[in-house]
Structure formats: structure tokens, C-alpha cells
Amino acid sequence: MVTIKDVAKHANVSITTVSRVLNQTEHSVNSETRERVLNAIKELRFYPNAMARGLHLNKTKTIGLIVQDISNPYYPSIVRGVEDAAQELGYTVILANAYRSRERTTKYLNVLREKRVDGIIFTGGGAVKDAAEDNFFERNPVSTVVIGKSFNAKIPSVQVNNVQASREACEHLIRQGHRQIVTVTGPEDSTTAIDRLEGYRQALMANGIDYREELVLRCNFEFDEGYKAVEKFLDVSNDKATAVFAQNDMMAIGIMKALQEKGLKVPENVAVIGFDNIPLASFVTPMLSTVAVPIYELGRTAMRIMSDLQSGHEISRITTLPTKLLLRQSC
């Protein structure tokens, strides 16, 4: 393997001079010498050791990205946004898929620490909470950004207003005459589920409709969970519920499939509205009405905030991106 020492010998310069050319330091290297070094690098096919350079500069230009479940169509768009911005800003991204597991999150955090990443982007406040409870941030002072609601006011976040967006979606159903609305929500410890459930509750209360715990069905944001929820939905509603607010599109699509298999028409018998606007939402039949989240921009914005943190710029602790209610055929 060609080393920096070989390059220095080939160019007839010191190792320090080669290092200054590679790292573009403030120390000046005259143009003739710089050209000799660059030619030597090209002729010898020398590839600098990124880790070694990172240790020397105390920067690796590498960011860790922890996603909750890469099989969920919501997350690839976030990943694409982070990576596109990272490429523009000169960073490399290490992707870690936690599968909503605290154990896996802890394992990946330790790996990212060993890789000496400059910062970590979390998708979801729950993972940040797990890391905080494990005292990760106290033991490892590292730049952190959260896509979603942060449990820690010191950690900057980029998010949408889940409470307001959910309320708007449910109030649309109420304006259409629906009075018994079932909601299919996520895990109890999910910040997203907590806020979207609060929006549902506020919409009911503001319109004189009682909030009934039995109409709140807990799932895990996946297709099959929405599909399975329909049996319980029919039981708790006694066939009187006329609408479902599913708190993500994956569950909404599972719900529509199960309803149709039971001979119920969407939206004639049961109206369905989802949340996120994943690509599949406009390809199912009927097309799913949903709350459109700027998923790709969440990723791009998080990476830009991370870059600003690395540069020492002042940033907003909370950046909120707008959502939009998309009314299609399912309600």
C-alpha cells in the first residue's frame, strides 16, 4: 500500500508538505511544489487514509444516521434527503437501521462512537430518549440533530406540527358529518403517536364529541398491524363508526385492504385518512387521502443543521416544516 512517506519521497518533499497539500491547511505551499505533490499522488495512485486524517484534524467529515425501520417507506426519503445534502456539504453518511430496538440503537451508537463520527442524526425522539437514559450524551459529547420531537431542549430538531396536522385531518372528517371516528395510533412511547393522538383528541373536543378510549387502537405503524386492527375496529364501534384516522399511511393502506375484504366500501361505508403521504398512497385504490409531510426536506434540513453545528453557526433549536392535507378518494 502506498503511504504518505512514498509520496513525499517521489515528490522530493517532506511528509509535512504532503500533509499540508492533502489537508489544504492555512500554511502556504508554493504552486510548483503543490503541483509536484499532486502529480506524485496521481502517479502512485495514493488514497489518503480518511480515518488517519480525521484523527489529525479532529474531524472525520462523517455523520451517523439512525433510522427506526428502513422497511417503512417513510424512511428512505429521509435518508435520500440527508445523503443528498451531505454530498453537497462534503460529508459521508453511515446508515444504522435500529428496527425500533433500544438494544440495537445502543449497539449502533457505540459503533458510531468508535468510528469517531462528527455528529449523529436521529429519526424519532424515542431513540434520543433511549440514548439519554443510557447516559450516552454525557459520556460522548457529539453534535446531535433529531428529525422529530426532541426530549432534550438542548438538542436541535426539525419536525412538523403533528398535533395541528392531525387536528386538521380529523376536523375535515367531522365537517363531512362523521361523529364516531376511530383512530389507529402507534406505540405509547412514540413522540409521533403521542402528538397525533393529541391532535385527534383536540378535534373531537373542539366539536363537542366525547373522546372515547375504546376508539383508540394501538398498533406499530406497519401495514399488517393496520390490517389486523380492522377486526377490533368493527368490534369496538359496533358497526357504527363511519371513519378511521390512521396515524400513518402504512396502517391506513392495511385498513383499507381489510375493509374491502369484508365487503365494506371506502369511502361509501367507511372513510379513511392517513398521514405522511408515502409514494404508495396515490397508487392504491381508492387513492388515499392523507397529511403530506415534506419527508425529503426533513432529511435535507437536518443535515444542513448538522453542518451549521459543525461550523459553529447559531441555529434554531426547533425548525418546523409545513404539512398539507391532501384530499383524494378515500374520504
C-alpha positions as CSV (number, residue, x, y, z in Angstrom):
1,M,0.0,0.0,0.0
2,V,1.3,3.4,-1.0
3,T,1.9,5.7,2.0
4,I,2.3,9.4,2.5
5,K,6.0,8.7,3.0
6,D,6.2,7.2,-0.5
7,V,4.5,10.3,-2.0
8,A,6.9,12.6,-0.2
9,K,9.9,10.7,-1.5
10,H,8.6,10.6,-5.0
11,A,7.9,14.4,-5.0
12,N,11.2,15.1,-3.2
13,V,9.4,17.0,-0.4
14,S,8.8,16.5,3.3
15,I,5.9,14.5,4.7
16,T,4.7,17.7,6.3
17,T,4.4,19.4,2.9
18,V,2.4,16.4,1.5
19,S,0.1,16.7,4.5
20,R,-0.4,20.4,4.0
21,V,-1.4,19.8,0.4
22,L,-3.8,17.0,1.3
23,N,-5.4,18.8,4.1
24,Q,-5.4,22.3,2.5
25,T,-4.1,23.9,5.7
26,E,-3.5,27.6,6.1
27,H,0.2,27.0,5.7
28,S,1.2,28.1,2.2
29,V,2.7,25.7,-0.3
30,N,4.0,27.3,-3.5
31,S,2.3,26.3,-6.7
32,E,5.2,24.4,-8.2
33,T,5.7,22.2,-5.1
34,R,1.9,21.7,-4.8
35,E,1.8,20.5,-8.5
36,R,4.7,18.1,-7.8
37,V,2.9,16.6,-4.9
38,L,-0.4,16.3,-6.7
39,N,1.4,14.6,-9.7
40,A,3.1,12.1,-7.3
41,I,-0.3,11.3,-5.7
42,K,-1.7,10.6,-9.1
43,E,1.2,8.6,-10.4
44,L,1.4,6.4,-7.3
45,R,-2.4,6.1,-7.0
46,F,-2.2,7.2,-3.4
47,Y,-5.5,7.2,-1.5
48,P,-5.3,9.1,1.8
49,N,-6.4,7.3,5.0
50,A,-9.6,9.1,5.9
51,M,-9.6,7.9,9.5
52,A,-6.0,9.0,10.0
53,R,-6.7,12.4,8.5
54,G,-9.8,12.6,10.8
55,L,-7.7,11.9,13.9
56,H,-5.2,14.5,12.8
57,L,-7.8,17.2,12.1
58,N,-10.2,16.1,14.8
59,K,-12.8,15.9,12.1
60,T,-13.8,12.9,10.1
61,K,-16.5,14.6,7.9
62,T,-18.7,11.6,8.7
63,I,-22.2,11.6,10.1
64,G,-24.2,8.8,11.6
65,L,-27.9,8.5,10.7
66,I,-30.0,6.2,12.9
67,V,-33.4,5.3,11.3
68,Q,-36.2,3.4,13.1
69,D,-37.2,1.0,10.4
70,I,-35.8,1.2,6.8
71,S,-38.6,-1.1,5.6
72,N,-41.1,1.7,6.3
73,P,-41.4,3.7,3.0
74,Y,-41.3,6.9,5.1
75,Y,-37.6,6.5,5.9
76,P,-35.9,6.0,2.5
77,S,-37.0,9.6,1.5
78,I,-35.4,10.9,4.7
79,V,-32.2,9.0,4.0
80,R,-32.1,10.4,0.5
81,G,-32.5,13.9,1.8
82,V,-29.8,13.5,4.4
83,E,-27.4,11.9,1.8
84,D,-28.0,14.5,-0.9
85,A,-27.3,17.4,1.5
86,A,-24.3,15.5,2.9
87,Q,-22.8,15.1,-0.6
88,E,-23.2,18.8,-1.3
89,L,-21.6,19.7,2.0
90,G,-18.7,17.2,1.8
91,Y,-19.8,14.7,4.3
92,T,-20.2,10.9,4.3
93,V,-23.2,9.2,5.9
94,I,-23.1,5.9,7.9
95,L,-26.6,4.5,8.0
96,A,-27.8,2.5,11.0
97,N,-31.2,0.7,11.0
98,A,-32.4,0.3,14.6
99,Y,-35.7,-1.6,13.9
100,R,-37.2,0.4,16.8
101,S,-35.0,-1.6,19.2
102,R,-33.3,0.1,22.2
103,E,-30.7,-2.7,22.2
104,R,-29.8,-2.1,18.5
105,T,-29.8,1.6,19.0
106,T,-27.3,1.3,21.8
107,K,-25.1,-1.0,19.8
108,Y,-25.1,1.3,16.8
109,L,-24.3,4.4,19.0
110,N,-21.2,2.6,20.3
111,V,-20.1,1.7,16.7
112,L,-20.6,5.3,15.6
113,R,-18.6,6.5,18.6
114,E,-15.8,4.1,17.6
115,K,-15.9,5.4,14.0
116,R,-15.4,8.9,15.5
117,V,-18.3,10.4,13.6
118,D,-18.6,14.2,13.8
119,G,-22.3,14.0,14.6
120,I,-25.4,11.8,14.8
121,I,-28.9,12.4,13.2
122,F,-31.7,10.6,14.9
123,T,-35.1,9.9,13.2
124,G,-37.5,10.0,16.1
125,G,-37.4,11.3,19.6
126,G,-37.8,7.9,21.2
127,A,-34.3,6.9,20.1
128,V,-32.9,10.1,21.6
129,K,-34.7,9.3,24.9
130,D,-33.2,5.8,25.0
131,A,-29.7,7.2,24.4
132,A,-30.2,9.8,27.1
133,E,-31.4,7.2,29.6
134,D,-28.2,5.3,28.8
135,N,-26.2,8.5,29.5
136,F,-24.8,8.3,26.0
137,F,-24.6,12.1,25.6
138,E,-22.9,12.7,28.9
139,R,-20.2,10.1,28.0
140,N,-19.9,11.1,24.4
141,P,-20.3,14.8,23.6
142,V,-21.2,14.7,19.9
143,S,-23.2,17.0,17.7
144,T,-26.8,15.7,17.5
145,V,-29.9,16.6,15.5
146,V,-33.3,15.0,15.7
147,I,-35.8,14.5,13.0
148,G,-39.0,14.6,15.1
149,K,-39.7,15.9,18.6
150,S,-36.7,16.0,20.9
151,F,-37.0,15.1,24.6
152,N,-34.0,17.3,25.2
153,A,-34.4,21.0,24.7
154,K,-30.6,21.4,24.1
155,I,-30.8,19.0,21.0
156,P,-31.9,20.8,17.9
157,S,-34.8,19.2,16.0
158,V,-36.5,19.5,12.6
159,Q,-40.1,18.5,12.7
160,V,-43.7,19.0,11.6
161,N,-46.6,20.1,13.8
162,N,-48.1,16.7,14.3
163,V,-50.8,18.0,16.7
164,Q,-52.1,20.7,14.4
165,A,-51.9,18.5,11.3
166,S,-53.8,15.6,13.0
167,R,-56.4,18.0,14.2
168,E,-57.0,19.4,10.7
169,A,-57.3,15.9,9.3
170,C,-59.9,14.9,11.9
171,E,-61.8,18.1,11.6
172,H,-62.2,17.5,7.9
173,L,-63.9,14.2,8.7
174,I,-66.1,15.9,11.3
175,R,-67.1,18.5,8.7
176,Q,-68.1,15.7,6.4
177,G,-70.6,14.6,9.1
178,H,-68.6,11.8,10.8
179,R,-69.2,11.7,14.5
180,Q,-67.8,8.3,15.5
181,I,-64.2,8.3,14.4
182,V,-61.8,5.5,15.2
183,T,-58.1,6.3,15.3
184,V,-55.3,3.8,14.8
185,T,-52.2,5.1,16.5
186,G,-48.6,4.0,17.2
187,P,-46.7,2.8,20.3
188,E,-47.3,4.6,23.6
189,D,-43.7,5.7,23.8
190,S,-43.6,7.2,20.3
191,T,-43.5,11.0,20.3
192,T,-45.2,11.0,16.9
193,A,-48.0,8.8,18.1
194,I,-48.4,11.0,21.3
195,D,-48.8,14.2,19.3
196,R,-51.0,12.8,16.6
197,L,-53.3,11.3,19.2
198,E,-53.4,14.7,20.9
199,G,-54.5,16.3,17.6
200,Y,-57.3,13.7,17.3
201,R,-58.4,14.4,20.8
202,Q,-58.4,18.2,20.3
203,A,-60.5,17.9,17.1
204,L,-63.2,15.8,18.9
205,M,-63.3,18.1,22.0
206,A,-63.5,21.3,19.9
207,N,-66.5,19.9,18.1
208,G,-68.4,18.6,21.1
209,I,-67.6,14.9,20.5
210,D,-66.6,12.8,23.5
211,Y,-63.1,11.3,23.4
212,R,-63.5,7.5,23.9
213,E,-60.5,5.4,24.8
214,E,-62.1,2.3,23.2
215,L,-62.0,4.0,19.8
216,V,-58.2,4.4,20.1
217,L,-56.4,1.3,18.7
218,R,-52.7,0.9,19.4
219,C,-50.5,-0.6,16.6
220,N,-46.9,-0.2,15.5
221,F,-47.2,1.8,12.3
222,E,-47.0,-1.2,9.9
223,F,-49.2,-2.5,7.1
224,D,-50.1,-5.7,8.8
225,E,-51.0,-4.0,12.1
226,G,-53.5,-1.8,10.3
227,Y,-54.9,-4.8,8.5
228,K,-55.4,-6.7,11.8
229,A,-56.8,-3.6,13.5
230,V,-60.0,-3.8,11.4
231,E,-61.4,-6.8,13.4
232,K,-61.0,-4.8,16.6
233,F,-62.3,-1.7,14.8
234,L,-65.6,-3.4,13.9
235,D,-65.9,-4.8,17.4
236,V,-65.4,-1.6,19.4
237,S,-67.5,0.5,17.0
238,N,-70.5,-1.9,16.8
239,D,-70.6,-1.2,13.1
240,K,-71.4,2.5,13.9
241,A,-68.1,4.1,13.2
242,T,-68.0,5.7,9.8
243,A,-64.4,7.0,9.6
244,V,-60.9,6.0,10.6
245,F,-58.0,8.3,11.1
246,A,-54.9,6.2,10.7
247,Q,-51.8,7.9,12.1
248,N,-49.6,6.8,9.2
249,D,-50.2,5.7,5.6
250,M,-48.9,2.2,6.0
251,M,-51.6,1.4,8.6
252,A,-54.2,3.2,6.5
253,I,-53.5,1.1,3.5
254,G,-53.7,-2.1,5.6
255,I,-57.0,-0.9,7.0
256,M,-58.5,-0.2,3.5
257,K,-57.5,-3.7,2.3
258,A,-59.1,-5.4,5.3
259,L,-62.3,-3.3,5.0
260,Q,-62.6,-4.2,1.3
261,E,-62.1,-7.9,2.0
262,K,-65.0,-7.7,4.5
263,G,-67.3,-6.2,1.8
264,L,-67.1,-2.6,3.1
265,K,-66.6,0.2,0.6
266,V,-64.2,3.0,1.1
267,P,-65.3,5.8,1.4
268,E,-69.0,4.9,1.0
269,N,-69.2,2.8,4.2
270,V,-66.1,3.9,6.0
271,A,-63.9,7.0,5.2
272,V,-60.2,6.6,5.8
273,I,-57.5,9.2,6.1
274,G,-53.8,8.6,6.6
275,F,-50.6,10.6,7.5
276,D,-47.2,11.1,5.8
277,N,-48.0,10.8,2.0
278,I,-45.7,8.0,1.2
279,P,-45.4,7.3,-2.5
280,L,-47.8,4.3,-2.4
281,A,-50.6,6.5,-1.0
282,S,-51.5,7.8,-4.5
283,F,-51.3,4.4,-6.2
284,V,-53.8,2.4,-4.0
285,T,-57.5,2.1,-4.9
286,P,-59.1,4.3,-3.8
287,M,-56.3,6.8,-3.6
288,L,-55.6,7.6,0.0
289,S,-56.4,11.0,1.5
290,T,-53.5,11.9,3.8
291,V,-51.5,14.6,5.5
292,A,-48.5,15.3,3.3
293,V,-45.2,15.6,5.2
294,P,-42.2,17.1,3.4
295,I,-40.2,13.9,4.2
296,Y,-37.3,14.5,1.9
297,E,-36.9,18.1,3.1
298,L,-36.8,16.9,6.7
299,G,-33.7,14.9,5.8
300,R,-32.0,17.8,3.9
301,T,-32.8,20.3,6.6
302,A,-31.5,18.0,9.4
303,M,-28.2,17.6,7.5
304,R,-27.9,21.4,6.9
305,I,-28.4,22.0,10.6
306,M,-25.7,19.4,11.4
307,S,-23.3,21.2,9.1
308,D,-24.1,24.5,10.8
309,L,-23.4,22.9,14.2
310,Q,-20.0,21.7,12.9
311,S,-19.2,25.2,11.7
312,G,-20.2,26.8,15.0
313,H,-23.1,28.8,13.5
314,E,-26.1,29.8,15.5
315,I,-29.1,27.7,14.8
316,S,-32.8,27.5,15.8
317,R,-33.4,24.8,18.4
318,I,-36.7,23.9,16.7
319,T,-37.3,24.0,12.9
320,T,-40.9,23.3,11.9
321,L,-41.7,22.4,8.3
322,P,-45.3,22.8,6.9
323,T,-47.7,20.0,6.2
324,K,-50.6,19.9,3.8
325,L,-53.9,18.0,3.9
326,L,-54.3,16.1,0.6
327,L,-57.9,15.1,-0.1
328,R,-58.2,12.2,-2.6
329,Q,-60.7,9.4,-2.9
330,S,-60.7,7.6,0.5
331,C,-62.7,10.2,2.4
